[in-house]
Amino acid sequence: MASKKLYQRFMDLKIQDKIFICFVLISMVSVLGIGISSYYKSSDILGDKTSRYNVETVQQLSTGVDYTLQRIDELSGILAFDQRVQQVLNTELDTMTERERIAAVNQIESIMITNYNSQIMRSIEIYGRNGLVVKVPSSFSDRENEGKSQQYIEEASIYRGKTKWINNACSEGLLRAVREINELQTATKPLGTVIISLKYETVTNLLRNVNFDRSGSVLLIDEKGRTVTPANPFDRLFEDEEFQQFIAGQTASFIQTIEGEDYLVSYLSSAYSGWTTIGIISVDKLYEDNRTVRDWIIVVTLIILLFAFVLARVFAQTITNPIKRMLNPMKKVQMGDMNVSFPVESKDEIGILSTGVNHMVSQIHTLVEDAYKGRILLQQSEFKALQAQINPHFLYNTLESINWMAKMNGVDQICRMVSALGDLMRISISTDKEYITIEEEMKYIGDYLYIQKSRFGERIAAEIHIDDELKSVVIPKLILQPIVENALLHGVQVKKGKGNIDIRGRRLDESILFEVEDDGIGMTPKQIAKLLADNGIENPQAKGSGIGVRNVHQRIRFIYGMEYGVTIKSQPGEGTTVQIRIAARLPMEE
């Protein structure tokens, strides 16, 4: 109901306002549609690029960490496989003199010093199974963790010559690479252990160079899930079992809600070290550039809409101003003044309309004058028609007098003919009864045939076969009698010898079919076409003009529709069959 009222209010607006509103709505829908779709599309593209950048950054960081760890791994290998180190550690100290022992320590120290880098390492230590201990720098002493050296040696022995990383970042700020030194010839005899203590800043400095916003961070955890990076507000994530399950795979990205804020988490587990590099960035940061795009789209949209409003107003006035100029002349016409002219200023639709209205007003002016004259003539005709009504009544009274005289004299044939003629004249001339039953129509046809038989005698034979169920059906009067008359006058009468007319009627589904068949002279196709043509013959009084048949055909089509009417089937010398098809019910009854 509300939508109908709104639609009606819109329809009641002026054309200028309708055009303005439609133009503005179309502009708004188009601009907003393009703007919103562009914003979301750009958001997806920028978000996808930023997400890929985050993943690529994590991959680069993981590669950098692996590279640093591999350098230390290679260094431990250099020390473990060096022939001089192997030789010293494979010699029992008891068999060496003091000078040989000092020379052996100095030799190993020189090798260690050559590979020592104080910027990234705190110390390099070698513990021989023969009791030899060498440290670089030589002044290095770690009394607090001297008891742990044996623990590191035992862990290194488990990996049998492979480097094992020990994460002491949180407690000592160190990452230790421990590796067992085995005899090269047998590869099974342990000679000692090399321990390289790496400053964890060496790894974390790689992570600090990442251009993440302050709300994000990069984390590094070892294979046991312990952090390698300094204390971080995101460390508590590792206490969440669900988060630990998320990062259990090789690499992936997902959205994690932390304290009510969404973060994009990307991680990569190193195949070399088993350590996992995690990049965390705020989703708001991820779509920060999108807000700039959104603001720019809003500004451009507002400018375009403002321009559309102005253009819509100008465009609407351009269309409606010529219409407004037609209103004053139209009001004069409404008041009855036909001596007006509508302005024609262009050749568009408005100009064509103005020209047409000028022509229409001129014709109306002429018709008004003709109507005034016609009213006078009509009054005169009505007076003459009133006078002419005397003639039918006089004729009916005269026939009735003849009928009574015939009865008094016992001339029944004259009585019957006069009664039949009176009935035919009444149905033909009367205008107050346009529809009759089929039974009544058959009675009038019977009266007509009786008169004609009285005239022609045995030359005419007629039969009527109408289904009983059709007798009460109401039809327009005189749709069969003209057809029978045409069959008699133009078919049977002109034939030599006796002629027969057969009248039939039956129901066909939702329609009624009448057939008037005669064995007269027949017609050619050209005569049939001429008989049913709309233009007809100029002289309707001419013999054989077919005015009655054409009139019946046109009346049926007018009353029942174009699918009904008269159809004629005939061949010269073989008679004629006229089919009259009407609906089973009058349209006004339905």
Buried (B, 14 or more C-beta within 10 A) or exposed (E): EEEEEEEEEEEEEEEBEBBBBEBBEEBBEEBBEBBEEBBEEBBEEBBEEBBEBBBEBBBBBBBBBBEBBEBBBEBBBBBBEBEEBBEBBBBEEEEBEEEEBEEBBEBBBEBBEEBBEEEBBBBBBBBBBBEBEBBBBEEEEBEEBEEBBEEBBEBBBEEEBEBBBBBBBBEBBBBBBBBBBBEBEEEEEBBBBBBBBBBBBBBBEBBEEBEBEEBBBBBBBBEEEEBBBBEBEBBEBBEEEEBEEBBEEEBBBEEBEBEEEEBBBBBBBBEEBEBBBBBBBBBEBBBEBBEEBBEEBEEBBEEBBEEBBEEBBEBBEEBBEBBEBBEEBBEBBEEEEBEBEBBBEEEEEBBEBBEEBBEEBEEEBEEEEEEEEEEEEEEEEEEEEEEEEEEEEEBBEEBEEBBEEBEEEEEEEBBBBBBBBBBBBBBEEEEEEEEBBBEBBBBBBBBBBBBBBEEBEEBBBBEBEBEEEBBEBBBBBBBBBBBBBBBBBBBBBEBEEEBBBBBBBEEEEEBBBBBBBBBBBBBEEEBBEBBBEEEBBEEEEEEBBBBBBBBBBBBBBEBBEEEBBBBBBBEEEEBBBBBBBBBBBBEEEE
